[in-house]
């Protein structure tokens, strides 16, 4: 492969890789651990390439609210204060704070 063909191939690859840039930021869904309250358990990553910058955040937060509401329902309507789901911008990290409370809600438009 000559120099010009290699340059075009690399430039084309970079251009395709850049298509996803500027899209919705990645969000990670975390869960606390019932065995160790200081653990941040990775539950899911929301990294869809959408033009709406709030797309991944909205979907992650909806999942967290539903999962928290389900946990409350399983616990007889009470919230186990140290157990819950939450979202953070970016990819998974085992470092960082754990929230004091967790928002819970079932869909209201059904």
N, CA, C and O atoms as CSV, one atom per row, in Angstrom:
chain,resi,resn,atom,element,x,y,z
A,1,UNK,N,N,0.862,-1.169,0.000
A,1,UNK,CA,C,0.000,0.000,0.000
A,1,UNK,C,C,0.905,1.227,0.000
A,1,UNK,O,O,1.863,1.307,0.769
A,2,UNK,N,N,0.589,2.176,-0.870
A,2,UNK,CA,C,1.429,3.363,-0.922
A,2,UNK,C,C,1.023,4.372,0.152
A,2,UNK,O,O,0.008,4.211,0.830
A,3,UNK,N,N,1.829,5.396,0.285
A,3,UNK,CA,C,1.652,6.402,1.329
A,3,UNK,C,C,0.295,7.091,1.222
A,3,UNK,O,O,-0.384,7.266,2.233
A,4,UNK,N,N,-0.112,7.485,0.012
A,4,UNK,CA,C,-1.369,8.215,-0.168
A,4,UNK,C,C,-2.573,7.344,0.170
A,4,UNK,O,O,-3.530,7.826,0.777
A,5,UNK,N,N,-2.539,6.076,-0.212
A,5,UNK,CA,C,-3.646,5.168,0.086
A,5,UNK,C,C,-3.746,4.946,1.593
A,5,UNK,O,O,-4.847,4.914,2.143
A,6,UNK,N,N,-2.611,4.794,2.260
A,6,UNK,CA,C,-2.603,4.608,3.714
A,6,UNK,C,C,-3.135,5.851,4.417
A,6,UNK,O,O,-3.883,5.746,5.389
A,7,UNK,N,N,-2.752,7.020,3.928
A,7,UNK,CA,C,-3.229,8.278,4.515
A,7,UNK,C,C,-4.739,8.400,4.370
A,7,UNK,O,O,-5.428,8.788,5.314
A,8,UNK,N,N,-5.257,8.068,3.185
A,8,UNK,CA,C,-6.705,8.122,2.966
A,8,UNK,C,C,-7.433,7.123,3.850
A,8,UNK,O,O,-8.500,7.433,4.380
A,9,UNK,N,N,-6.884,5.944,4.015
A,9,UNK,CA,C,-7.505,4.924,4.851
A,9,UNK,C,C,-7.556,5.378,6.307
A,9,UNK,O,O,-8.581,5.217,6.969
A,10,UNK,N,N,-6.477,5.936,6.802
A,10,UNK,CA,C,-6.441,6.424,8.180
A,10,UNK,C,C,-7.388,7.605,8.351
A,10,UNK,O,O,-8.131,7.660,9.331
A,11,UNK,N,N,-7.374,8.548,7.419
A,11,UNK,CA,C,-8.261,9.711,7.503
A,11,UNK,C,C,-9.720,9.282,7.462
A,11,UNK,O,O,-10.547,9.820,8.197
A,12,UNK,N,N,-10.040,8.317,6.608
A,12,UNK,CA,C,-11.407,7.813,6.536
A,12,UNK,C,C,-11.824,7.142,7.822
A,12,UNK,O,O,-12.956,7.321,8.271
A,13,UNK,N,N,-10.930,6.367,8.431
A,13,UNK,CA,C,-11.236,5.705,9.695
A,13,UNK,C,C,-11.468,6.712,10.802
A,13,UNK,O,O,-12.389,6.557,11.604
A,14,UNK,N,N,-10.639,7.743,10.853
A,14,UNK,CA,C,-10.819,8.789,11.858
A,14,UNK,C,C,-12.127,9.522,11.640
A,14,UNK,O,O,-12.814,9.871,12.601
A,15,UNK,N,N,-12.476,9.757,10.393
A,15,UNK,CA,C,-13.729,10.438,10.085
A,15,UNK,C,C,-14.927,9.626,10.528
A,15,UNK,O,O,-15.878,10.187,11.073
A,16,UNK,N,N,-14.910,8.316,10.311
A,16,UNK,CA,C,-16.012,7.462,10.751
A,16,UNK,C,C,-16.079,7.413,12.270
A,16,UNK,O,O,-17.166,7.431,12.848
A,17,UNK,N,N,-14.947,7.352,12.903
A,17,UNK,CA,C,-14.926,7.332,14.367
A,17,UNK,C,C,-15.443,8.624,14.963
A,17,UNK,O,O,-15.985,8.624,16.069
A,18,UNK,N,N,-15.284,9.723,14.246
A,18,UNK,CA,C,-15.732,11.014,14.746
A,18,UNK,C,C,-17.242,11.190,14.612
A,18,UNK,O,O,-17.805,12.109,15.207
A,19,UNK,N,N,-17.913,10.325,13.841
A,19,UNK,CA,C,-19.361,10.459,13.667
A,19,UNK,C,C,-20.094,10.387,14.991
A,19,UNK,O,O,-21.115,11.054,15.162
A,20,UNK,N,N,-19.605,9.603,15.926
A,20,UNK,CA,C,-20.274,9.462,17.211
A,20,UNK,C,C,-19.972,10.591,18.175
A,20,UNK,O,O,-20.685,10.763,19.164
A,21,UNK,N,N,-18.931,11.362,17.908
A,21,UNK,CA,C,-18.569,12.456,18.801
A,21,UNK,C,C,-19.612,13.559,18.720
A,21,UNK,O,O,-20.192,13.797,17.661
A,22,UNK,N,N,-19.846,14.228,19.835
A,22,UNK,CA,C,-20.844,15.263,19.867
A,22,UNK,C,C,-22.230,14.706,20.132
A,22,UNK,O,O,-23.202,15.458,20.190
A,23,UNK,N,N,-22.327,13.399,20.292
A,23,UNK,CA,C,-23.623,12.798,20.574
A,23,UNK,C,C,-23.860,12.779,22.082
A,23,UNK,O,O,-23.090,13.355,22.851
A,24,UNK,N,N,-24.917,12.121,22.484
A,24,UNK,CA,C,-25.290,12.068,23.901
A,24,UNK,C,C,-24.143,11.503,24.734
A,24,UNK,O,O,-23.541,10.500,24.348
A,25,UNK,N,N,-23.827,12.131,25.875
A,25,UNK,CA,C,-22.776,11.609,26.743
A,25,UNK,C,C,-23.159,10.240,27.318
A,25,UNK,O,O,-24.340,9.920,27.456
A,26,UNK,N,N,-22.162,9.459,27.643
A,26,UNK,CA,C,-22.362,8.148,28.256
A,26,UNK,C,C,-22.759,8.303,29.715
A,26,UNK,O,O,-22.234,9.165,30.420
A,27,UNK,N,N,-23.690,7.465,30.166
A,27,UNK,CA,C,-24.093,7.404,31.574
A,27,UNK,C,C,-23.978,5.974,32.049
A,27,UNK,O,O,-24.203,5.035,31.285
A,28,UNK,N,N,-23.625,5.809,33.316
A,28,UNK,CA,C,-23.514,4.481,33.919
A,28,UNK,C,C,-24.531,4.359,35.039
A,28,UNK,O,O,-24.709,5.271,35.846
A,29,UNK,N,N,-25.198,3.206,35.068
A,29,UNK,CA,C,-26.160,2.880,36.112
A,29,UNK,C,C,-25.434,2.039,37.163
A,29,UNK,O,O,-24.862,0.992,36.857
A,30,UNK,N,N,-25.470,2.521,38.403
A,30,UNK,CA,C,-24.804,1.859,39.523
A,30,UNK,C,C,-25.841,1.299,40.494
A,30,UNK,O,O,-27.001,1.710,40.497
A,31,UNK,N,N,-25.397,0.361,41.308
A,31,UNK,CA,C,-26.215,-0.203,42.376
A,31,UNK,C,C,-25.338,-0.356,43.604
A,31,UNK,O,O,-24.141,-0.622,43.501
A,32,UNK,N,N,-25.946,-0.186,44.759
A,32,UNK,CA,C,-25.215,-0.445,45.993
A,32,UNK,C,C,-25.172,-1.950,46.223
A,32,UNK,O,O,-25.878,-2.711,45.562
A,33,UNK,N,N,-24.349,-2.362,47.153
A,33,UNK,CA,C,-24.220,-3.775,47.494
A,33,UNK,C,C,-24.786,-4.009,48.884
A,33,UNK,O,O,-24.497,-3.252,49.811
A,34,UNK,N,N,-25.587,-5.051,49.033
A,34,UNK,CA,C,-26.124,-5.382,50.358
A,34,UNK,C,C,-25.045,-5.995,51.249
A,34,UNK,O,O,-25.210,-6.069,52.466
A,35,UNK,N,N,-23.951,-6.430,50.649
A,35,UNK,CA,C,-22.872,-7.056,51.419
A,35,UNK,C,C,-21.821,-6.053,51.870
A,35,UNK,O,O,-21.168,-6.253,52.894
A,36,UNK,N,N,-21.653,-4.967,51.106
A,36,UNK,CA,C,-20.653,-3.950,51.444
A,36,UNK,C,C,-21.172,-2.602,50.966
A,36,UNK,O,O,-21.170,-2.334,49.764
A,37,UNK,N,N,-21.610,-1.763,51.872
A,37,UNK,CA,C,-22.210,-0.478,51.544
A,37,UNK,C,C,-21.296,0.500,50.833
A,37,UNK,O,O,-21.765,1.518,50.323
A,38,UNK,N,N,-20.003,0.217,50.787
A,38,UNK,CA,C,-19.075,1.134,50.115
A,38,UNK,C,C,-18.818,0.737,48.660
A,38,UNK,O,O,-18.112,1.446,47.943
A,39,UNK,N,N,-19.386,-0.392,48.218
A,39,UNK,CA,C,-19.161,-0.843,46.840
A,39,UNK,C,C,-20.102,-0.146,45.868
A,39,UNK,O,O,-21.278,0.067,46.161
A,40,UNK,N,N,-19.562,0.203,44.711
A,40,UNK,CA,C,-20.332,0.758,43.600
A,40,UNK,C,C,-20.394,-0.335,42.539
A,40,UNK,O,O,-19.410,-0.588,41.843
A,41,UNK,N,N,-21.545,-0.978,42.417
A,41,UNK,CA,C,-21.693,-2.112,41.509
A,41,UNK,C,C,-22.166,-1.616,40.141
A,41,UNK,O,O,-23.156,-0.891,40.050
A,42,UNK,N,N,-21.462,-2.005,39.088
A,42,UNK,CA,C,-21.846,-1.631,37.724
A,42,UNK,C,C,-23.070,-2.440,37.324
A,42,UNK,O,O,-23.056,-3.669,37.386
A,43,UNK,N,N,-24.139,-1.742,36.909
A,43,UNK,CA,C,-25.375,-2.410,36.519
A,43,UNK,C,C,-25.612,-2.283,35.020
A,43,UNK,O,O,-26.124,-3.210,34.392
A,44,UNK,N,N,-25.242,-1.134,34.441
A,44,UNK,CA,C,-25.436,-0.951,33.004
A,44,UNK,C,C,-24.771,0.316,32.509
A,44,UNK,O,O,-24.496,1.234,33.282
A,45,UNK,N,N,-24.513,0.356,31.206
A,45,UNK,CA,C,-23.920,1.528,30.566
A,45,UNK,C,C,-24.854,1.995,29.463
A,45,UNK,O,O,-25.282,1.200,28.625
A,46,UNK,N,N,-25.164,3.262,29.462
A,46,UNK,CA,C,-26.025,3.864,28.457
A,46,UNK,C,C,-25.140,4.736,27.574
A,46,UNK,O,O,-24.742,5.833,27.966
A,47,UNK,N,N,-24.836,4.233,26.371
A,47,UNK,CA,C,-23.909,4.938,25.495
A,47,UNK,C,C,-24.388,4.979,24.049
A,47,UNK,O,O,-23.586,4.876,23.121
A,48,UNK,N,N,-25.698,5.130,23.861
A,48,UNK,CA,C,-26.248,5.228,22.510
A,48,UNK,C,C,-25.759,6.505,21.832
A,48,UNK,O,O,-25.626,7.545,22.477
A,49,UNK,N,N,-25.496,6.422,20.552
A,49,UNK,CA,C,-25.059,7.586,19.778
A,49,UNK,C,C,-26.302,8.280,19.234
A,49,UNK,O,O,-26.750,7.992,18.124
A,50,UNK,N,N,-26.848,9.185,20.018
A,50,UNK,CA,C,-28.049,9.935,19.660
A,50,UNK,C,C,-27.727,11.415,19.610
A,50,UNK,O,O,-26.819,11.885,20.296
A,51,UNK,N,N,-28.466,12.144,18.802
A,51,UNK,CA,C,-28.221,13.587,18.687
A,51,UNK,C,C,-28.763,14.345,19.897
A,51,UNK,O,O,-28.277,15.434,20.202
A,52,UNK,N,N,-29.754,13.795,20.589
A,52,UNK,CA,C,-30.313,14.439,21.783
A,52,UNK,C,C,-29.330,14.250,22.935
A,52,UNK,O,O,-29.108,13.115,23.357
A,53,UNK,N,N,-28.733,15.327,23.461
A,53,UNK,CA,C,-27.718,15.179,24.503
A,53,UNK,C,C,-28.248,14.599,25.818
A,53,UNK,O,O,-27.459,14.152,26.651
A,54,UNK,N,N,-29.560,14.599,26.014
A,54,UNK,CA,C,-30.109,14.064,27.266
A,54,UNK,C,C,-30.602,12.626,27.131
A,54,UNK,O,O,-31.129,12.067,28.093
A,55,UNK,N,N,-30.442,12.019,25.962
A,55,UNK,CA,C,-30.990,10.685,25.683
A,55,UNK,C,C,-30.484,9.629,26.669
A,55,UNK,O,O,-31.292,8.950,27.304
A,56,UNK,N,N,-29.183,9.481,26.806
A,56,UNK,CA,C,-28.626,8.451,27.689
A,56,UNK,C,C,-28.931,8.736,29.155
A,56,UNK,O,O,-29.221,7.819,29.923
A,57,UNK,N,N,-28.868,9.997,29.538
A,57,UNK,CA,C,-29.170,10.376,30.914
A,57,UNK,C,C,-30.626,10.035,31.251
A,57,UNK,O,O,-30.904,9.438,32.291
A,58,UNK,N,N,-31.540,10.415,30.376
A,58,UNK,CA,C,-32.968,10.175,30.623
A,58,UNK,C,C,-33.265,8.686,30.742
A,58,UNK,O,O,-34.024,8.274,31.620
A,59,UNK,N,N,-32.677,7.881,29.872
A,59,UNK,CA,C,-32.927,6.443,29.922
A,59,UNK,C,C,-32.301,5.796,31.151
A,59,UNK,O,O,-32.900,4.904,31.752
A,60,UNK,N,N,-31.120,6.229,31.527
A,60,UNK,CA,C,-30.467,5.700,32.725
A,60,UNK,C,C,-31.283,6.054,33.963
A,60,UNK,O,O,-31.523,5.198,34.814
A,61,UNK,N,N,-31.711,7.314,34.067
A,61,UNK,CA,C,-32.473,7.741,35.242
A,61,UNK,C,C,-33.833,7.059,35.315
A,61,UNK,O,O,-34.315,6.760,36.408
A,62,UNK,N,N,-34.463,6.807,34.159
A,62,UNK,CA,C,-35.731,6.096,34.154
A,62,UNK,C,C,-35.527,4.671,34.680
A,62,UNK,O,O,-36.319,4.186,35.488
A,63,UNK,N,N,-34.471,4.007,34.224
A,63,UNK,CA,C,-34.179,2.648,34.697
A,63,UNK,C,C,-33.923,2.655,36.205
A,63,UNK,O,O,-34.412,1.776,36.915
A,64,UNK,N,N,-33.171,3.626,36.696
A,64,UNK,CA,C,-32.877,3.708,38.134
A,64,UNK,C,C,-34.163,3.898,38.940
A,64,UNK,O,O,-34.359,3.227,39.953
A,65,UNK,N,N,-35.040,4.807,38.502
A,65,UNK,CA,C,-36.308,5.034,39.217
A,65,UNK,C,C,-37.163,3.772,39.256
A,65,UNK,O,O,-37.731,3.434,40.294
A,66,UNK,N,N,-37.252,3.075,38.121
A,66,UNK,CA,C,-38.047,1.844,38.056
A,66,UNK,C,C,-37.463,0.751,38.958
A,66,UNK,O,O,-38.197,0.079,39.682
A,67,UNK,N,N,-36.164,0.583,38.911
A,67,UNK,CA,C,-35.525,-0.436,39.746
A,67,UNK,C,C,-35.674,-0.116,41.227
A,67,UNK,O,O,-35.902,-1.016,42.035
A,68,UNK,N,N,-35.549,1.161,41.591
A,68,UNK,CA,C,-35.738,1.555,42.991
A,68,UNK,C,C,-37.179,1.336,43.433
A,68,UNK,O,O,-37.418,0.867,44.546
A,69,UNK,N,N,-38.147,1.672,42.571
A,69,UNK,CA,C,-39.557,1.449,42.907
A,69,UNK,C,C,-39.835,-0.040,43.063
A,69,UNK,O,O,-40.595,-0.442,43.943
A,70,UNK,N,N,-39.232,-0.848,42.226
A,70,UNK,CA,C,-39.401,-2.296,42.327
A,70,UNK,C,C,-38.813,-2.820,43.634
A,70,UNK,O,O,-39.401,-3.693,44.272
A,71,UNK,N,N,-37.667,-2.298,44.030
A,71,UNK,CA,C,-37.065,-2.708,45.307
A,71,UNK,C,C,-37.978,-2.337,46.470
A,71,UNK,O,O,-38.134,-3.111,47.414
A,72,UNK,N,N,-38.583,-1.149,46.402
A,72,UNK,CA,C,-39.511,-0.731,47.456
A,72,UNK,C,C,-40.714,-1.668,47.505
A,72,UNK,O,O,-41.152,-2.061,48.586
A,73,UNK,N,N,-41.245,-2.025,46.345
A,73,UNK,CA,C,-42.402,-2.922,46.293
A,73,UNK,C,C,-42.053,-4.288,46.881
A,73,UNK,O,O,-42.864,-4.896,47.579
A,74,UNK,N,N,-40.859,-4.757,46.600
A,74,UNK,CA,C,-40.430,-6.054,47.141
A,74,UNK,C,C,-40.215,-6.005,48.646
A,74,UNK,O,O,-40.317,-7.026,49.326
A,75,UNK,N,N,-39.915,-4.806,49.173
A,75,UNK,CA,C,-39.682,-4.635,50.610
A,75,UNK,C,C,-40.947,-4.170,51.331
A,75,UNK,O,O,-40.856,-3.571,52.402
A,76,UNK,N,N,-42.110,-4.433,50.766
A,76,UNK,CA,C,-43.357,-4.068,51.420
A,76,UNK,C,C,-43.625,-2.582,51.443
A,76,UNK,O,O,-44.275,-2.093,52.367
A,77,UNK,N,N,-43.142,-1.843,50.447
A,77,UNK,CA,C,-43.401,-0.417,50.359
A,77,UNK,C,C,-42.389,0.458,51.072
A,77,UNK,O,O,-42.468,1.685,51.005
A,78,UNK,N,N,-41.443,-0.161,51.751
A,78,UNK,CA,C,-40.418,0.638,52.420
A,78,UNK,C,C,-39.130,0.592,51.606
A,78,UNK,O,O,-38.851,-0.373,50.894
A,79,UNK,N,N,-38.378,1.634,51.730
A,79,UNK,CA,C,-37.118,1.721,51.008
A,79,UNK,C,C,-35.978,1.321,51.934
A,79,UNK,O,O,-35.774,1.937,52.980
A,80,UNK,N,N,-35.246,0.300,51.552
A,80,UNK,CA,C,-34.038,-0.055,52.295
A,80,UNK,C,C,-33.033,1.060,52.016
A,80,UNK,O,O,-32.468,1.130,50.924
A,81,UNK,N,N,-32.812,1.918,52.986
A,81,UNK,CA,C,-32.086,3.169,52.753
A,81,UNK,C,C,-30.694,3.004,52.175
A,81,UNK,O,O,-30.215,3.889,51.466
A,82,UNK,N,N,-30.040,1.902,52.459
A,82,UNK,CA,C,-28.680,1.753,51.965
A,82,UNK,C,C,-28.622,1.036,50.618
A,82,UNK,O,O,-27.541,0.900,50.045
A,83,UNK,N,N,-29.772,0.570,50.097
A,83,UNK,CA,C,-29.775,-0.151,48.827
A,83,UNK,C,C,-30.483,0.683,47.764
A,83,UNK,O,O,-31.564,1.220,48.003
A,84,UNK,N,N,-29.867,0.784,46.596
A,84,UNK,CA,C,-30.515,1.529,45.541
A,84,UNK,C,C,-29.675,1.635,44.283
A,84,UNK,O,O,-28.529,1.189,44.223
A,85,UNK,N,N,-30.293,2.244,43.281
A,85,UNK,CA,C,-29.694,2.453,41.965
A,85,UNK,C,C,-29.572,3.950,41.712
A,85,UNK,O,O,-30.412,4.731,42.159
A,86,UNK,N,N,-28.533,4.345,41.001
A,86,UNK,CA,C,-28.350,5.745,40.606
A,86,UNK,C,C,-27.498,5.814,39.351
A,86,UNK,O,O,-26.860,4.835,38.964
A,87,UNK,N,N,-27.495,6.991,38.717
A,87,UNK,CA,C,-26.756,7.205,37.471
A,87,UNK,C,C,-25.683,8.262,37.655
A,87,UNK,O,O,-25.821,9.188,38.455
A,88,UNK,N,N,-24.615,8.099,36.896
A,88,UNK,CA,C,-23.540,9.089,36.843
A,88,UNK,C,C,-23.082,9.227,35.410
A,88,UNK,O,O,-23.091,8.258,34.651
A,89,UNK,N,N,-22.682,10.428,35.040
A,89,UNK,CA,C,-22.148,10.651,33.713
A,89,UNK,C,C,-20.783,9.966,33.608
A,89,UNK,O,O,-20.008,9.955,34.564
A,90,UNK,N,N,-20.503,9.398,32.444
A,90,UNK,CA,C,-19.222,8.741,32.193
A,90,UNK,C,C,-19.303,7.230,32.309
A,90,UNK,O,O,-20.348,6.660,32.620
A,91,UNK,N,N,-18.184,6.613,32.054
A,91,UNK,CA,C,-18.075,5.153,32.139
A,91,UNK,C,C,-17.878,4.734,33.591
A,91,UNK,O,O,-17.611,5.571,34.454
A,92,UNK,N,N,-18.009,3.442,33.857
A,92,UNK,CA,C,-17.918,2.912,35.214
A,92,UNK,C,C,-16.618,3.309,35.900
A,92,UNK,O,O,-15.542,3.319,35.302
A,93,UNK,N,N,-16.763,3.636,37.178
A,93,UNK,CA,C,-15.615,3.876,38.045
A,93,UNK,C,C,-15.942,3.296,39.411
A,93,UNK,O,O,-17.041,3.494,39.929
A,94,UNK,N,N,-14.994,2.584,39.990
A,94,UNK,CA,C,-15.245,2.027,41.326
A,94,UNK,C,C,-14.967,3.056,42.428
A,94,UNK,O,O,-15.111,2.758,43.613
A,95,UNK,N,N,-14.574,4.249,42.033
A,95,UNK,CA,C,-14.314,5.333,42.981
A,95,UNK,C,C,-15.412,6.385,42.867
A,95,UNK,O,O,-15.899,6.670,41.773
A,96,UNK,N,N,-15.792,6.955,43.999
A,96,UNK,CA,C,-16.779,8.020,43.983
A,96,UNK,C,C,-17.790,7.848,45.090
A,96,UNK,O,O,-17.828,6.814,45.757
A,97,UNK,N,N,-18.613,8.869,45.284
A,97,UNK,CA,C,-19.598,8.835,46.371
A,97,UNK,C,C,-20.790,7.936,46.045
A,97,UNK,O,O,-21.078,7.653,44.883
A,98,UNK,N,N,-21.463,7.504,47.087
A,98,UNK,CA,C,-22.713,6.764,46.968
A,98,UNK,C,C,-23.804,7.677,47.517
A,98,UNK,O,O,-23.659,8.210,48.617
A,99,UNK,N,N,-24.888,7.867,46.775
A,99,UNK,CA,C,-25.945,8.786,47.231
A,99,UNK,C,C,-26.551,8.373,48.570
A,99,UNK,O,O,-26.525,7.203,48.952
A,100,UNK,N,N,-27.098,9.368,49.272
A,100,UNK,CA,C,-27.774,9.122,50.548
A,100,UNK,C,C,-29.197,8.618,50.346
A,100,UNK,O,O,-29.749,7.948,51.219
A,101,UNK,N,N,-29.798,8.941,49.188
A,101,UNK,CA,C,-31.165,8.515,48.909
A,101,UNK,C,C,-31.293,8.183,47.426
A,101,UNK,O,O,-30.454,8.570,46.612
A,102,UNK,N,N,-32.359,7.458,47.091
A,102,UNK,CA,C,-32.538,6.979,45.730
A,102,UNK,C,C,-33.967,7.272,45.266
A,102,UNK,O,O,-34.929,6.864,45.917
A,103,UNK,N,N,-34.103,7.974,44.151
A,103,UNK,CA,C,-35.418,8.320,43.602
A,103,UNK,C,C,-36.089,7.075,43.050
A,103,UNK,O,O,-35.465,6.279,42.348
A,104,UNK,N,N,-37.383,6.913,43.377
A,104,UNK,CA,C,-38.130,5.737,42.919
A,104,UNK,C,C,-39.468,6.169,42.356
A,104,UNK,O,O,-40.157,6.999,42.948
A,105,UNK,N,N,-39.841,5.606,41.205
A,105,UNK,CA,C,-41.141,5.901,40.607
A,105,UNK,C,C,-41.460,4.893,39.523
A,105,UNK,O,O,-40.597,4.516,38.730
A,106,UNK,N,N,-42.699,4.467,39.498
A,106,UNK,CA,C,-43.199,3.669,38.394
A,106,UNK,C,C,-43.729,4.635,37.336
A,106,UNK,O,O,-44.057,5.773,37.671
A,107,UNK,N,N,-43.822,4.221,36.078
A,107,UNK,CA,C,-44.359,5.114,35.042
A,107,UNK,C,C,-45.783,5.550,35.381
A,107,UNK,O,O,-46.586,4.758,35.875
A,108,UNK,N,N,-46.079,6.804,35.113
A,108,UNK,CA,C,-47.417,7.328,35.419
A,108,UNK,C,C,-48.255,7.522,34.174
A,108,UNK,O,O,-49.434,7.863,34.268
A,109,UNK,N,N,-47.663,7.309,33.004
A,109,UNK,CA,C,-48.410,7.546,31.767
A,109,UNK,C,C,-48.965,6.272,31.152
A,109,UNK,O,O,-49.351,6.272,29.983
A,110,UNK,N,N,-49.012,5.199,31.907
A,110,UNK,CA,C,-49.527,3.931,31.385
A,110,UNK,C,C,-50.952,3.730,31.869
A,110,UNK,O,O,-51.577,2.720,31.544
